[in-house]
Amino acid sequence: MSILRTENLSKEFDGLVSVDDVSIEIPNGQIRALIGPNGAGKTTFVSMLCGRLKATSGRVIFDSCNVSDWPAHRRIATGMGYTFQITSIFPDMTVQQAVALAARRNAKDKRCAVRRVANVLQRVGLADLRDITAGDLSYGHQRLLELAMGIVQQPKLLILDEPTQGLSDDEIENFKSLIRDIAGDTTVLLIEHNMSVVMELADFITVMDAGRVLFEGVPQAVKEDAGVQKAYLGAAYVAA
Ligand SMILES: Nc1ncnc2c1ncn2[C@@H]1O[C@H](COP(=O)(O)OP(=O)(O)OP(=O)(O)O)[C@@H](O)[C@H]1O
């Protein structure tokens, strides 16, 4: 069964088409990567999934419900999680407070939430920084805090927009094992520019170019497709 399906989803800004008739389907438990060159429409596409942007046309079906007209908070309450720019929203909260706030969205009781916060901080590698103010964290640690806030809500689908940007090599390794760890229980949709992360983590890849789906397939098929190489991967990837 699929957790998410889009039907002919499109977005225009002032007559310019940013996302053009995109229909994809993500099965339960899959790690799906969404890749494509800058300006391909990836962020615009996921913004329509989570309700930050209203689609010009098309539908979003999440967990068998047509959520196309739902506000973002209702989609979150139904089990859609995504990372957001926490530090601009809660710069004065400590790491622990910010994750606890996110945990409260669906924790059954307070003790359960406290345990879950401690566990997630440990898993993302922020346990030692739990009393640091979010706004004082390094950029990489801010990204990990966003990830912790997403994971702690135990969403059915977790949408991550460039989660490894600004992370060190060690933090990227930790990120990869974390995602492998939560996959299965959680379906993951990952926008990512780091090709080694994509190729190692993704079960299946959707490639966008100029607002459209250019190609879909398993990592090996994406690697070998001439159209994808031309549009996106280019010399840098072929050489890697
Ligand atoms: N609010 C907006 N108003 C007008 N145009 C926009 C808006 N948001 C995005 N666009 C345009 O839509 C197109 C797709 O942008 P988008 O950010 O979705 O691409 P992307 O694939 O996420 O790129 P990147 O990898 O650089 O983040 C771009 O041409 C962009 O300029």
The ligand as a MOL file (V3000), in Angstrom:
LIG
                    3D

  0  0  0     0  0            999 V3000
M  V30 BEGIN CTAB
M  V30 COUNTS 31 33 0 0 0
M  V30 BEGIN ATOM
M  V30 1 N 7.5600 31.8030 -4.0020 0
M  V30 2 C 7.9880 31.7400 -5.2750 0
M  V30 3 N 7.6700 32.7040 -6.1650 0
M  V30 4 C 8.0980 32.6250 -7.4480 0
M  V30 5 N 8.8490 31.6360 -7.9410 0
M  V30 6 C 9.2090 30.6490 -7.1060 0
M  V30 7 C 8.8010 30.6300 -5.7290 0
M  V30 8 N 9.3040 29.5230 -5.1400 0
M  V30 9 C 9.9930 28.8650 -6.1060 0
M  V30 10 N 9.9380 29.5360 -7.2760 0
M  V30 11 C 10.5490 29.1260 -8.5440 0
M  V30 12 O 10.1770 27.7900 -8.7910 0
M  V30 13 C 11.2470 27.0650 -9.3880 0
M  V30 14 C 11.5360 25.8310 -8.5880 0
M  V30 15 O 12.1470 26.2010 -7.3480 0
M  V30 16 P 12.4130 25.1740 -6.1660 0
M  V30 17 O 13.0130 25.9330 -5.0280 0
M  V30 18 O 11.1920 24.3830 -5.9090 0
M  V30 19 O 13.5150 24.2270 -6.8260 0
M  V30 20 P 14.4710 23.1550 -6.1310 0
M  V30 21 O 14.5030 21.9800 -7.0230 0
M  V30 22 O 14.0210 22.9280 -4.7250 0
M  V30 23 O 15.8660 23.8810 -6.1590 0
M  V30 24 P 17.1020 23.7950 -5.1230 0
M  V30 25 O 17.7290 22.4440 -5.3300 0
M  V30 26 O 17.9970 24.9110 -5.5620 0
M  V30 27 O 16.5590 23.9860 -3.7320 0
M  V30 28 C 12.4330 28.0280 -9.4890 0
M  V30 29 O 12.4630 28.5640 -10.7840 0
M  V30 30 C 12.0870 29.0970 -8.4750 0
M  V30 31 O 12.6360 30.3330 -8.8350 0
M  V30 END ATOM
M  V30 BEGIN BOND
M  V30 1 1 1 2
M  V30 2 1 2 3
M  V30 3 2 2 7
M  V30 4 2 3 4
M  V30 5 1 4 5
M  V30 6 2 5 6
M  V30 7 1 6 7
M  V30 8 1 6 10
M  V30 9 1 7 8
M  V30 10 2 8 9
M  V30 11 1 9 10
M  V30 12 1 10 11
M  V30 13 1 11 12
M  V30 14 1 11 30
M  V30 15 1 12 13
M  V30 16 1 13 14
M  V30 17 1 13 28
M  V30 18 1 14 15
M  V30 19 1 15 16
M  V30 20 2 16 17
M  V30 21 1 16 18
M  V30 22 1 16 19
M  V30 23 1 19 20
M  V30 24 2 20 21
M  V30 25 1 20 22
M  V30 26 1 20 23
M  V30 27 1 23 24
M  V30 28 2 24 25
M  V30 29 1 24 26
M  V30 30 1 24 27
M  V30 31 1 28 29
M  V30 32 1 28 30
M  V30 33 1 30 31
M  V30 END BOND
M  V30 END CTAB
M  END
